[in-house]
């Protein structure tokens, strides 16, 4: 495969002989101006409405307007410095007029003297993964907002007892920051010193792995002062598997509730 611009249109003229047409991902080559000089079958299928015009089109014309300037700047920097750009995530319009999300793997095309004369780009469709990640991130942000708005102290642990979430009310009650507590084993970080409302000889946060529990117990805060708190804990059940994923505990000072 020649890397000189003169031979690229000849390869495109008879795409059925191009081995790059067998690739299951979109592949394009651009010249030093960013104009497309070569596109494999997958690329042509994705942009079939532009099939006759794809060669010669500036690559970023297939991107949303707000991404075009950034993509052009990255391309020109790579051409000028001779340094391959890192993998980037971009949105590209398809033949339906909608856009999908791709990870772009880019590599400079060089002449025999090593001077950049263009760029190769392999585009991997990550639309569904990107959507799932965005939805999960939105759900996480929503949960964080809910937790921050609660006036009650809330601590969430995983099934092994390691603290995963501490809301601001819990920070105020216990004196520790979430950064100090998250990742710690809850029984070690917040040991129950005594119980005044349980018939069991020993209680712990892990009791709620099996069923909900409500106890009044004594804990130490960060300054080693004793706190008499009501602890209401419930198991977190994974809806898909039915397994216990962790425990959520709500702590209230008994003297404030009285």
TIGU-245399 format. One record per residue (C-alpha): chain; x, y, z; residue in one letter. Coordinates in Angstrom, 2 decimals. Example, Ala and Ser with C-alpha at 12.3 -4.5 7.8 and 13.67 -1.06 7.14 Angstrom:
<rec chain="A" X="12.30" Y="-4.50" Z="7.80" resn="a"/>
<rec chain="A" X="13.67" Y="-1.06" Z="7.14" resn="s"/>
***
This chain:
<rec chain="A" X="0.00" Y="0.00" Z="0.00" resn="x"/>
<rec chain="A" X="1.62" Y="3.21" Z="-1.12" resn="x"/>
<rec chain="A" X="1.55" Y="6.16" Z="1.27" resn="x"/>
<rec chain="A" X="1.95" Y="8.76" Z="-1.46" resn="x"/>
<rec chain="A" X="-1.08" Y="10.80" Z="-2.37" resn="x"/>
<rec chain="A" X="-0.76" Y="9.99" Z="-6.09" resn="x"/>
<rec chain="A" X="-1.66" Y="6.30" Z="-5.76" resn="x"/>
<rec chain="A" X="-4.56" Y="6.65" Z="-3.30" resn="x"/>
<rec chain="A" X="-7.30" Y="7.62" Z="-5.80" resn="x"/>
<rec chain="A" X="-6.35" Y="4.62" Z="-7.96" resn="x"/>
<rec chain="A" X="-7.01" Y="2.27" Z="-5.05" resn="x"/>
<rec chain="A" X="-10.34" Y="3.97" Z="-4.41" resn="x"/>
<rec chain="A" X="-11.37" Y="3.66" Z="-8.06" resn="x"/>
<rec chain="A" X="-11.65" Y="-0.10" Z="-7.69" resn="x"/>
<rec chain="A" X="-12.56" Y="-0.67" Z="-4.03" resn="x"/>
<rec chain="A" X="-13.32" Y="-4.37" Z="-4.51" resn="x"/>
<rec chain="A" X="-9.57" Y="-5.05" Z="-4.82" resn="x"/>
<rec chain="A" X="-8.71" Y="-3.11" Z="-1.68" resn="x"/>
<rec chain="A" X="-7.82" Y="-5.43" Z="1.23" resn="x"/>
<rec chain="A" X="-8.91" Y="-2.72" Z="3.65" resn="x"/>
<rec chain="A" X="-12.50" Y="-3.38" Z="2.52" resn="x"/>
<rec chain="A" X="-12.35" Y="-6.57" Z="4.58" resn="x"/>
<rec chain="A" X="-11.85" Y="-4.66" Z="7.81" resn="x"/>
<rec chain="A" X="-14.88" Y="-4.78" Z="10.15" resn="x"/>
<rec chain="A" X="-14.21" Y="-1.17" Z="11.20" resn="x"/>
<rec chain="A" X="-14.26" Y="2.15" Z="9.36" resn="x"/>
<rec chain="A" X="-10.91" Y="3.20" Z="7.90" resn="x"/>
<rec chain="A" X="-9.98" Y="6.43" Z="6.11" resn="x"/>
<rec chain="A" X="-6.82" Y="8.15" Z="4.95" resn="x"/>
<rec chain="A" X="-6.45" Y="11.91" Z="4.73" resn="x"/>
<rec chain="A" X="-3.91" Y="14.11" Z="3.00" resn="x"/>
<rec chain="A" X="-1.99" Y="16.92" Z="4.64" resn="x"/>
<rec chain="A" X="-5.02" Y="19.24" Z="4.37" resn="x"/>
<rec chain="A" X="-7.34" Y="16.77" Z="6.06" resn="x"/>
<rec chain="A" X="-9.21" Y="15.84" Z="2.89" resn="x"/>
<rec chain="A" X="-10.25" Y="12.19" Z="2.63" resn="x"/>
<rec chain="A" X="-8.24" Y="10.35" Z="-0.01" resn="x"/>
<rec chain="A" X="-9.24" Y="6.79" Z="0.78" resn="x"/>
<rec chain="A" X="-12.20" Y="5.14" Z="2.49" resn="x"/>
<rec chain="A" X="-12.93" Y="1.45" Z="2.95" resn="x"/>
<rec chain="A" X="-16.25" Y="-0.30" Z="2.44" resn="x"/>
<rec chain="A" X="-17.36" Y="0.10" Z="6.07" resn="x"/>
<rec chain="A" X="-16.77" Y="3.84" Z="5.91" resn="x"/>
<rec chain="A" X="-18.68" Y="4.16" Z="2.64" resn="x"/>
<rec chain="A" X="-21.60" Y="2.19" Z="4.11" resn="x"/>
<rec chain="A" X="-21.74" Y="4.41" Z="7.19" resn="x"/>
<rec chain="A" X="-21.84" Y="7.51" Z="5.02" resn="x"/>
<rec chain="A" X="-23.69" Y="6.14" Z="2.00" resn="x"/>
<rec chain="A" X="-25.56" Y="9.38" Z="1.43" resn="x"/>
<rec chain="A" X="-22.16" Y="10.98" Z="0.79" resn="x"/>
<rec chain="A" X="-20.63" Y="7.99" Z="-1.02" resn="x"/>
<rec chain="A" X="-20.03" Y="9.85" Z="-4.27" resn="x"/>
<rec chain="A" X="-18.63" Y="12.88" Z="-2.46" resn="x"/>
<rec chain="A" X="-16.68" Y="11.24" Z="0.36" resn="x"/>
<rec chain="A" X="-13.31" Y="11.42" Z="-1.40" resn="x"/>
<rec chain="A" X="-12.10" Y="14.99" Z="-1.17" resn="x"/>
<rec chain="A" X="-14.38" Y="15.88" Z="1.73" resn="x"/>
<rec chain="A" X="-12.70" Y="17.28" Z="4.84" resn="x"/>
<rec chain="A" X="-12.95" Y="14.59" Z="7.52" resn="x"/>
<rec chain="A" X="-14.36" Y="16.83" Z="10.25" resn="x"/>
<rec chain="A" X="-17.29" Y="17.81" Z="8.02" resn="x"/>
<rec chain="A" X="-18.78" Y="14.50" Z="9.17" resn="x"/>
<rec chain="A" X="-18.69" Y="15.69" Z="12.79" resn="x"/>
<rec chain="A" X="-21.10" Y="17.91" Z="14.73" resn="x"/>
<rec chain="A" X="-20.26" Y="21.60" Z="14.35" resn="x"/>
<rec chain="A" X="-19.12" Y="21.97" Z="17.97" resn="x"/>
<rec chain="A" X="-16.46" Y="19.27" Z="17.53" resn="x"/>
<rec chain="A" X="-15.03" Y="20.39" Z="14.18" resn="x"/>
<rec chain="A" X="-12.64" Y="23.11" Z="15.36" resn="x"/>
<rec chain="A" X="-11.14" Y="20.91" Z="18.06" resn="x"/>
<rec chain="A" X="-10.63" Y="18.01" Z="15.65" resn="x"/>
<rec chain="A" X="-9.03" Y="20.27" Z="13.04" resn="x"/>
<rec chain="A" X="-6.67" Y="21.74" Z="15.65" resn="x"/>
<rec chain="A" X="-5.56" Y="18.27" Z="16.81" resn="x"/>
<rec chain="A" X="-4.98" Y="17.18" Z="13.21" resn="x"/>
<rec chain="A" X="-2.88" Y="20.21" Z="12.31" resn="x"/>
<rec chain="A" X="-0.83" Y="19.90" Z="15.50" resn="x"/>
<rec chain="A" X="-0.01" Y="16.29" Z="14.63" resn="x"/>
<rec chain="A" X="0.98" Y="17.24" Z="11.07" resn="x"/>
<rec chain="A" X="3.19" Y="20.10" Z="12.29" resn="x"/>
<rec chain="A" X="4.87" Y="18.24" Z="15.16" resn="x"/>
<rec chain="A" X="5.06" Y="14.78" Z="13.62" resn="x"/>
<rec chain="A" X="3.63" Y="13.26" Z="16.82" resn="x"/>
<rec chain="A" X="0.75" Y="10.77" Z="16.55" resn="x"/>
<rec chain="A" X="-2.31" Y="12.03" Z="18.44" resn="x"/>
<rec chain="A" X="-3.83" Y="9.93" Z="21.23" resn="x"/>
<rec chain="A" X="-7.05" Y="7.96" Z="20.90" resn="x"/>
<rec chain="A" X="-10.01" Y="10.33" Z="20.89" resn="x"/>
<rec chain="A" X="-13.76" Y="9.90" Z="21.26" resn="x"/>
<rec chain="A" X="-15.78" Y="11.77" Z="18.65" resn="x"/>
<rec chain="A" X="-19.31" Y="11.88" Z="17.25" resn="x"/>
<rec chain="A" X="-19.74" Y="11.21" Z="13.49" resn="x"/>
<rec chain="A" X="-22.84" Y="11.62" Z="11.37" resn="x"/>
<rec chain="A" X="-24.03" Y="8.47" Z="9.58" resn="x"/>
<rec chain="A" X="-26.08" Y="8.06" Z="6.42" resn="x"/>
<rec chain="A" X="-29.35" Y="8.55" Z="8.32" resn="x"/>
<rec chain="A" X="-28.34" Y="12.03" Z="9.45" resn="x"/>
<rec chain="A" X="-27.93" Y="10.92" Z="13.06" resn="x"/>
<rec chain="A" X="-24.62" Y="10.64" Z="14.84" resn="x"/>
<rec chain="A" X="-22.90" Y="7.76" Z="16.55" resn="x"/>
<rec chain="A" X="-19.94" Y="7.80" Z="18.91" resn="x"/>
<rec chain="A" X="-16.56" Y="6.42" Z="17.85" resn="x"/>
<rec chain="A" X="-13.14" Y="5.96" Z="19.36" resn="x"/>
<rec chain="A" X="-10.64" Y="7.22" Z="16.76" resn="x"/>
<rec chain="A" X="-7.24" Y="5.55" Z="16.46" resn="x"/>
<rec chain="A" X="-4.99" Y="7.86" Z="14.46" resn="x"/>
<rec chain="A" X="-1.58" Y="7.34" Z="12.89" resn="x"/>
<rec chain="A" X="0.43" Y="9.69" Z="10.68" resn="x"/>
<rec chain="A" X="1.25" Y="8.80" Z="7.07" resn="x"/>
<rec chain="A" X="4.83" Y="9.77" Z="6.29" resn="x"/>
<rec chain="A" X="6.85" Y="10.18" Z="3.09" resn="x"/>
<rec chain="A" X="10.21" Y="8.34" Z="2.63" resn="x"/>
<rec chain="A" X="11.97" Y="11.13" Z="4.52" resn="x"/>
<rec chain="A" X="9.61" Y="10.73" Z="7.50" resn="x"/>
<rec chain="A" X="7.72" Y="13.96" Z="6.91" resn="x"/>
<rec chain="A" X="3.97" Y="13.74" Z="7.72" resn="x"/>
<rec chain="A" X="1.88" Y="13.84" Z="4.55" resn="x"/>
<rec chain="A" X="-1.46" Y="12.72" Z="5.96" resn="x"/>
<rec chain="A" X="-3.15" Y="10.54" Z="8.52" resn="x"/>
<rec chain="A" X="-4.83" Y="7.13" Z="8.83" resn="x"/>
<rec chain="A" X="-7.87" Y="6.83" Z="11.06" resn="x"/>
<rec chain="A" X="-9.59" Y="3.68" Z="12.29" resn="x"/>
<rec chain="A" X="-12.99" Y="4.37" Z="13.86" resn="x"/>
<rec chain="A" X="-14.46" Y="1.91" Z="16.37" resn="x"/>
<rec chain="A" X="-18.17" Y="2.30" Z="17.13" resn="x"/>
<rec chain="A" X="-18.66" Y="2.65" Z="20.92" resn="x"/>
<rec chain="A" X="-22.12" Y="4.24" Z="20.82" resn="x"/>
<rec chain="A" X="-23.86" Y="1.69" Z="23.03" resn="x"/>
<rec chain="A" X="-21.04" Y="1.55" Z="25.57" resn="x"/>
<rec chain="A" X="-20.89" Y="5.36" Z="25.63" resn="x"/>
<rec chain="A" X="-24.65" Y="5.55" Z="26.16" resn="x"/>
<rec chain="A" X="-24.54" Y="3.00" Z="28.99" resn="x"/>
<rec chain="A" X="-21.66" Y="4.87" Z="30.63" resn="x"/>
<rec chain="A" X="-23.48" Y="8.20" Z="30.31" resn="x"/>
<rec chain="A" X="-26.66" Y="6.75" Z="31.80" resn="x"/>
<rec chain="A" X="-24.72" Y="5.19" Z="34.67" resn="x"/>
<rec chain="A" X="-22.92" Y="8.49" Z="35.28" resn="x"/>
<rec chain="A" X="-26.21" Y="10.38" Z="35.32" resn="x"/>
<rec chain="A" X="-27.68" Y="7.84" Z="37.76" resn="x"/>
<rec chain="A" X="-24.61" Y="8.20" Z="39.98" resn="x"/>
<rec chain="A" X="-24.86" Y="11.99" Z="39.97" resn="x"/>
<rec chain="A" X="-28.58" Y="11.79" Z="40.76" resn="x"/>
<rec chain="A" X="-27.92" Y="9.42" Z="43.68" resn="x"/>
<rec chain="A" X="-25.17" Y="11.70" Z="44.99" resn="x"/>
<rec chain="A" X="-27.57" Y="14.66" Z="44.86" resn="x"/>
<rec chain="A" X="-30.22" Y="12.69" Z="46.76" resn="x"/>
<rec chain="A" X="-27.73" Y="11.56" Z="49.40" resn="x"/>
<rec chain="A" X="-26.43" Y="15.10" Z="49.87" resn="x"/>
<rec chain="A" X="-29.96" Y="16.45" Z="50.36" resn="x"/>
<rec chain="A" X="-30.85" Y="13.99" Z="53.15" resn="x"/>
<rec chain="A" X="-30.85" Y="15.40" Z="56.68" resn="x"/>
<rec chain="A" X="-30.25" Y="11.92" Z="58.16" resn="x"/>
<rec chain="A" X="-26.78" Y="10.40" Z="58.29" resn="x"/>
<rec chain="A" X="-26.45" Y="7.57" Z="55.73" resn="x"/>
<rec chain="A" X="-23.64" Y="5.05" Z="55.29" resn="x"/>
<rec chain="A" X="-23.62" Y="2.46" Z="52.50" resn="x"/>
<rec chain="A" X="-21.35" Y="-0.58" Z="52.49" resn="x"/>
<rec chain="A" X="-20.81" Y="-3.37" Z="50.00" resn="x"/>
<rec chain="A" X="-21.56" Y="-7.01" Z="50.85" resn="x"/>
<rec chain="A" X="-18.07" Y="-7.44" Z="52.34" resn="x"/>
<rec chain="A" X="-18.60" Y="-4.55" Z="54.74" resn="x"/>
<rec chain="A" X="-16.41" Y="-1.95" Z="53.05" resn="x"/>
<rec chain="A" X="-17.79" Y="1.59" Z="53.13" resn="x"/>
<rec chain="A" X="-18.78" Y="2.89" Z="49.67" resn="x"/>
<rec chain="A" X="-20.85" Y="5.99" Z="50.40" resn="x"/>
<rec chain="A" X="-20.96" Y="8.49" Z="53.26" resn="x"/>
<rec chain="A" X="-23.31" Y="11.44" Z="52.94" resn="x"/>
<rec chain="A" X="-22.61" Y="14.94" Z="54.35" resn="x"/>
<rec chain="A" X="-24.99" Y="14.42" Z="57.28" resn="x"/>
<rec chain="A" X="-22.95" Y="11.36" Z="58.33" resn="x"/>
<rec chain="A" X="-19.77" Y="13.42" Z="58.06" resn="x"/>
<rec chain="A" X="-21.26" Y="16.03" Z="60.38" resn="x"/>
<rec chain="A" X="-22.49" Y="13.42" Z="62.85" resn="x"/>
<rec chain="A" X="-19.30" Y="11.34" Z="63.03" resn="x"/>
<rec chain="A" X="-16.65" Y="14.00" Z="62.38" resn="x"/>
<rec chain="A" X="-14.86" Y="11.99" Z="59.67" resn="x"/>
<rec chain="A" X="-14.85" Y="13.05" Z="56.03" resn="x"/>
<rec chain="A" X="-16.13" Y="10.69" Z="53.36" resn="x"/>
<rec chain="A" X="-12.57" Y="10.42" Z="51.99" resn="x"/>
<rec chain="A" X="-11.36" Y="9.14" Z="55.37" resn="x"/>
<rec chain="A" X="-14.11" Y="6.52" Z="55.64" resn="x"/>
<rec chain="A" X="-14.71" Y="5.28" Z="52.10" resn="x"/>
<rec chain="A" X="-12.80" Y="2.08" Z="51.44" resn="x"/>
<rec chain="A" X="-12.52" Y="1.24" Z="55.15" resn="x"/>
<rec chain="A" X="-14.10" Y="-1.85" Z="56.71" resn="x"/>
<rec chain="A" X="-17.12" Y="-0.51" Z="58.56" resn="x"/>
<rec chain="A" X="-16.74" Y="-2.64" Z="61.68" resn="x"/>
<rec chain="A" X="-13.17" Y="-1.36" Z="62.11" resn="x"/>
<rec chain="A" X="-13.89" Y="2.27" Z="61.26" resn="x"/>
<rec chain="A" X="-17.11" Y="2.49" Z="63.29" resn="x"/>
<rec chain="A" X="-17.10" Y="-0.23" Z="65.93" resn="x"/>
<rec chain="A" X="-20.28" Y="-0.64" Z="67.95" resn="x"/>
<rec chain="A" X="-19.24" Y="-0.17" Z="71.58" resn="x"/>
<rec chain="A" X="-22.48" Y="-1.24" Z="73.21" resn="x"/>
<rec chain="A" X="-26.13" Y="-1.88" Z="72.46" resn="x"/>
<rec chain="A" X="-28.94" Y="-0.73" Z="74.72" resn="x"/>
<rec chain="A" X="-31.89" Y="-2.03" Z="72.70" resn="x"/>
<rec chain="A" X="-30.90" Y="-5.41" Z="71.33" resn="x"/>
<rec chain="A" X="-31.37" Y="-8.79" Z="72.93" resn="x"/>
<rec chain="A" X="-28.24" Y="-10.03" Z="71.15" resn="x"/>
<rec chain="A" X="-24.95" Y="-10.07" Z="72.99" resn="x"/>
<rec chain="A" X="-23.15" Y="-8.52" Z="70.04" resn="x"/>
<rec chain="A" X="-24.46" Y="-6.37" Z="67.19" resn="x"/>
<rec chain="A" X="-22.83" Y="-5.03" Z="64.05" resn="x"/>
<rec chain="A" X="-23.63" Y="-3.31" Z="60.76" resn="x"/>
<rec chain="A" X="-23.33" Y="-6.68" Z="58.99" resn="x"/>
<rec chain="A" X="-26.41" Y="-7.99" Z="60.80" resn="x"/>
<rec chain="A" X="-28.48" Y="-6.32" Z="58.07" resn="x"/>
<rec chain="A" X="-27.02" Y="-8.53" Z="55.34" resn="x"/>
<rec chain="A" X="-29.84" Y="-10.99" Z="56.04" resn="x"/>
<rec chain="A" X="-32.73" Y="-8.74" Z="57.12" resn="x"/>
<rec chain="A" X="-33.50" Y="-5.23" Z="58.26" resn="x"/>
<rec chain="A" X="-32.37" Y="-4.31" Z="61.75" resn="x"/>
<rec chain="A" X="-33.09" Y="-1.40" Z="64.12" resn="x"/>
<rec chain="A" X="-30.96" Y="-0.92" Z="67.21" resn="x"/>
<rec chain="A" X="-29.83" Y="1.81" Z="69.56" resn="x"/>
<rec chain="A" X="-26.10" Y="1.64" Z="70.10" resn="x"/>
<rec chain="A" X="-23.07" Y="3.62" Z="71.22" resn="x"/>
<rec chain="A" X="-20.35" Y="4.64" Z="68.75" resn="x"/>
<rec chain="A" X="-17.25" Y="6.82" Z="68.95" resn="x"/>
<rec chain="A" X="-16.97" Y="9.91" Z="66.74" resn="x"/>
<rec chain="A" X="-13.66" Y="11.15" Z="65.32" resn="x"/>
<rec chain="A" X="-12.81" Y="12.88" Z="68.62" resn="x"/>
<rec chain="A" X="-13.48" Y="9.64" Z="70.52" resn="x"/>
<rec chain="A" X="-16.62" Y="11.05" Z="72.08" resn="x"/>
<rec chain="A" X="-19.43" Y="8.59" Z="72.67" resn="x"/>
<rec chain="A" X="-22.51" Y="8.94" Z="70.49" resn="x"/>
<rec chain="A" X="-25.80" Y="7.27" Z="71.33" resn="x"/>
<rec chain="A" X="-27.44" Y="6.61" Z="67.98" resn="x"/>
<rec chain="A" X="-30.34" Y="4.73" Z="66.51" resn="x"/>
<rec chain="A" X="-29.10" Y="2.62" Z="63.58" resn="x"/>
<rec chain="A" X="-31.61" Y="1.42" Z="61.01" resn="x"/>
<rec chain="A" X="-30.01" Y="-0.92" Z="58.49" resn="x"/>
<rec chain="A" X="-31.39" Y="-2.81" Z="55.48" resn="x"/>
<rec chain="A" X="-29.85" Y="-5.12" Z="52.88" resn="x"/>
<rec chain="A" X="-29.43" Y="-3.82" Z="49.33" resn="x"/>
<rec chain="A" X="-30.75" Y="-6.47" Z="46.96" resn="x"/>
<rec chain="A" X="-29.58" Y="-6.67" Z="43.34" resn="x"/>
<rec chain="A" X="-32.79" Y="-6.83" Z="41.28" resn="x"/>
<rec chain="A" X="-31.18" Y="-8.84" Z="38.50" resn="x"/>
<rec chain="A" X="-29.50" Y="-11.53" Z="40.59" resn="x"/>
<rec chain="A" X="-31.46" Y="-11.41" Z="43.82" resn="x"/>
<rec chain="A" X="-28.17" Y="-11.37" Z="45.73" resn="x"/>
<rec chain="A" X="-27.33" Y="-9.01" Z="48.56" resn="x"/>
<rec chain="A" X="-25.09" Y="-6.28" Z="47.17" resn="x"/>
<rec chain="A" X="-24.54" Y="-4.35" Z="50.38" resn="x"/>
<rec chain="A" X="-26.14" Y="-2.62" Z="53.36" resn="x"/>
<rec chain="A" X="-27.58" Y="0.87" Z="53.78" resn="x"/>
<rec chain="A" X="-27.63" Y="2.28" Z="57.30" resn="x"/>
<rec chain="A" X="-29.36" Y="5.41" Z="58.61" resn="x"/>
<rec chain="A" X="-27.98" Y="6.86" Z="61.85" resn="x"/>
<rec chain="A" X="-29.88" Y="9.26" Z="64.13" resn="x"/>
<rec chain="A" X="-28.71" Y="10.69" Z="67.46" resn="x"/>
<rec chain="A" X="-31.10" Y="9.49" Z="70.12" resn="x"/>
<rec chain="A" X="-30.80" Y="12.63" Z="72.26" resn="x"/>
<rec chain="A" X="-31.78" Y="14.79" Z="69.24" resn="x"/>
<rec chain="A" X="-34.72" Y="12.54" Z="68.37" resn="x"/>
<rec chain="A" X="-36.10" Y="12.54" Z="71.92" resn="x"/>
***
